[in-house]
Amino acid sequence: MAATLASSGMAVSGGGSIKTDVSTMPRARRGLGTRSRILIDQARWLVLNAAYMMDTVGNRAAKKEIAMIKVAAPNMACQVIDWAIQVHGAGGVSDDFPLAAAYAGARTLRFADGPDEVHREQIGKLELARYRI
Ligand SMILES: Cc1cc2nc3c(=O)[nH]c(=O)nc-3n(C[C@H](O)[C@H](O)[C@H](O)COP(=O)(O)OP(=O)(O)OC[C@H]3O[C@@H](n4cnc5c(N)ncnc54)[C@H](O)[C@@H]3O)c2cc1C
């Protein structure tokens, strides 16, 4: 996220705060920062909901929510890192930035804990079971 914003014309200070110079920021790049924030926070709320379910009703009852974050979080990370790579141009896939390595790590999670398809299938079955279909 910071990499996307930094390359979008936003200065990221050491403490993590971001000073925005909107006037110098290309509109398309600004849009990627905005879309990244939306995707990241969507995934965060899904994770928070899964954690809440695990704490309150247990892991077994929360298996759909757990499967949902196993799909949503790495897909979100892949998309956000991909945008960061794009705004960095060829530099984004060079060793000058950690983005390519970060992408490989996030991409690996889409099958390391079971392929997306398997989690999606489980979510579908659990969802249909709610309606006795
Ligand atoms: C870094 C890393 C850590 C890992 N850690 C563990 C671990 O701790 N414990 C462990 O048990 N395994 C672990 N694995 C293995 C991982 O679970 C498997 O790689 C994964 O389940 C996919 O199996 P596969 O590689 O044999 O590919 P395949 O089973 O050949 O799957 C290839 C592709 O086929 C599709 N596919 C497969 N099955 C289905 C299905 N049922 N429905 C629809 N499409 C499907 C998917 O697109 C999938 O990506 C790890 C893998 C990596 C890379």
Ligand as a Chemical Component Dictionary entry (heavy atoms), coordinates in Angstrom:
data_LIG
# 
_chem_comp.id                   LIG 
_chem_comp.type                 NON-POLYMER 
_chem_comp.pdbx_formal_charge   0 
_chem_comp.three_letter_code    LIG 
# 
loop_
_chem_comp_atom.comp_id 
_chem_comp_atom.atom_id 
_chem_comp_atom.alt_atom_id 
_chem_comp_atom.type_symbol 
_chem_comp_atom.charge 
_chem_comp_atom.model_Cartn_x 
_chem_comp_atom.model_Cartn_y 
_chem_comp_atom.model_Cartn_z 
_chem_comp_atom.pdbx_ordinal 
LIG C1  C1  C 0 5.193   -22.716 0.764  1  
LIG C2  C2  C 0 4.270   -23.909 0.834  2  
LIG C3  C3  C 0 3.913   -24.393 2.088  3  
LIG C4  C4  C 0 3.082   -25.511 2.174  4  
LIG N1  N1  N 0 2.763   -25.975 3.415  5  
LIG C5  C5  C 0 2.003   -27.073 3.537  6  
LIG C6  C6  C 0 1.679   -27.601 4.830  7  
LIG O1  O1  O 0 2.088   -27.068 5.861  8  
LIG N2  N2  N 0 0.920   -28.708 4.918  9  
LIG C7  C7  C 0 0.449   -29.337 3.780  10 
LIG O2  O2  O 0 -0.237  -30.338 3.903  11 
LIG N3  N3  N 0 0.741   -28.853 2.547  12 
LIG C8  C8  C 0 1.501   -27.755 2.380  13 
LIG N4  N4  N 0 1.802   -27.268 1.141  14 
LIG C9  C9  C 0 1.290   -27.956 -0.041 15 
LIG C10 C10 C 0 0.021   -27.285 -0.556 16 
LIG O3  O3  O 0 -1.075  -27.518 0.305  17 
LIG C11 C11 C 0 -0.250  -27.807 -1.976 18 
LIG O4  O4  O 0 0.756   -27.261 -2.820 19 
LIG C12 C12 C 0 -1.630  -27.420 -2.448 20 
LIG O5  O5  O 0 -2.637  -28.119 -1.737 21 
LIG C13 C13 C 0 -1.802  -27.696 -3.942 22 
LIG O6  O6  O 0 -1.447  -29.034 -4.195 23 
LIG P1  P1  P 0 -0.431  -29.366 -5.380 24 
LIG O7  O7  O 0 0.728   -28.435 -5.309 25 
LIG O8  O8  O 0 -0.191  -30.820 -5.349 26 
LIG O9  O9  O 0 -1.211  -28.979 -6.691 27 
LIG P2  P2  P 0 -2.524  -29.719 -7.323 28 
LIG O10 O10 O 0 -3.217  -30.498 -6.259 29 
LIG O11 O11 O 0 -1.990  -30.447 -8.517 30 
LIG O12 O12 O 0 -3.354  -28.483 -7.703 31 
LIG C14 C14 C 0 -2.998  -27.657 -8.805 32 
LIG C15 C15 C 0 -4.179  -26.773 -9.103 33 
LIG O13 O13 O 0 -5.297  -27.564 -9.482 34 
LIG C16 C16 C 0 -6.492  -26.978 -8.999 35 
LIG N5  N5  N 0 -7.143  -27.851 -8.032 36 
LIG C17 C17 C 0 -6.557  -28.749 -7.218 37 
LIG N6  N6  N 0 -7.474  -29.386 -6.447 38 
LIG C18 C18 C 0 -8.675  -28.873 -6.805 39 
LIG C19 C19 C 0 -10.016 -29.126 -6.367 40 
LIG N7  N7  N 0 -10.303 -30.018 -5.404 41 
LIG N8  N8  N 0 -11.005 -28.411 -6.955 42 
LIG C20 C20 C 0 -10.741 -27.506 -7.922 43 
LIG N9  N9  N 0 -9.491  -27.241 -8.385 44 
LIG C21 C21 C 0 -8.467  -27.898 -7.825 45 
LIG C22 C22 C 0 -6.099  -25.661 -8.351 46 
LIG O14 O14 O 0 -6.137  -24.624 -9.322 47 
LIG C23 C23 C 0 -4.681  -25.931 -7.938 48 
LIG O15 O15 O 0 -3.922  -24.746 -7.755 49 
LIG C24 C24 C 0 2.606   -26.148 0.997  50 
LIG C25 C25 C 0 2.957   -25.628 -0.256 51 
LIG C26 C26 C 0 3.770   -24.516 -0.352 52 
LIG C27 C27 C 0 4.151   -23.977 -1.711 53 
# 
loop_
_chem_comp_bond.comp_id 
_chem_comp_bond.atom_id_1 
_chem_comp_bond.atom_id_2 
_chem_comp_bond.value_order 
_chem_comp_bond.pdbx_ordinal 
LIG C1  C2  SING 1  
LIG C2  C3  SING 2  
LIG C2  C26 DOUB 3  
LIG C3  C4  DOUB 4  
LIG C4  N1  SING 5  
LIG C4  C24 SING 6  
LIG N1  C5  DOUB 7  
LIG C5  C6  SING 8  
LIG C5  C8  SING 9  
LIG C6  O1  DOUB 10 
LIG C6  N2  SING 11 
LIG N2  C7  SING 12 
LIG C7  O2  DOUB 13 
LIG C7  N3  SING 14 
LIG N3  C8  DOUB 15 
LIG C8  N4  SING 16 
LIG N4  C9  SING 17 
LIG N4  C24 SING 18 
LIG C9  C10 SING 19 
LIG C10 O3  SING 20 
LIG C10 C11 SING 21 
LIG C11 O4  SING 22 
LIG C11 C12 SING 23 
LIG C12 O5  SING 24 
LIG C12 C13 SING 25 
LIG C13 O6  SING 26 
LIG O6  P1  SING 27 
LIG P1  O7  DOUB 28 
LIG P1  O8  SING 29 
LIG P1  O9  SING 30 
LIG O9  P2  SING 31 
LIG P2  O10 DOUB 32 
LIG P2  O11 SING 33 
LIG P2  O12 SING 34 
LIG O12 C14 SING 35 
LIG C14 C15 SING 36 
LIG C15 O13 SING 37 
LIG C15 C23 SING 38 
LIG O13 C16 SING 39 
LIG C16 N5  SING 40 
LIG C16 C22 SING 41 
LIG N5  C17 SING 42 
LIG N5  C21 SING 43 
LIG C17 N6  DOUB 44 
LIG N6  C18 SING 45 
LIG C18 C19 SING 46 
LIG C18 C21 DOUB 47 
LIG C19 N7  SING 48 
LIG C19 N8  DOUB 49 
LIG N8  C20 SING 50 
LIG C20 N9  DOUB 51 
LIG N9  C21 SING 52 
LIG C22 O14 SING 53 
LIG C22 C23 SING 54 
LIG C23 O15 SING 55 
LIG C24 C25 DOUB 56 
LIG C25 C26 SING 57 
LIG C26 C27 SING 58 
# 
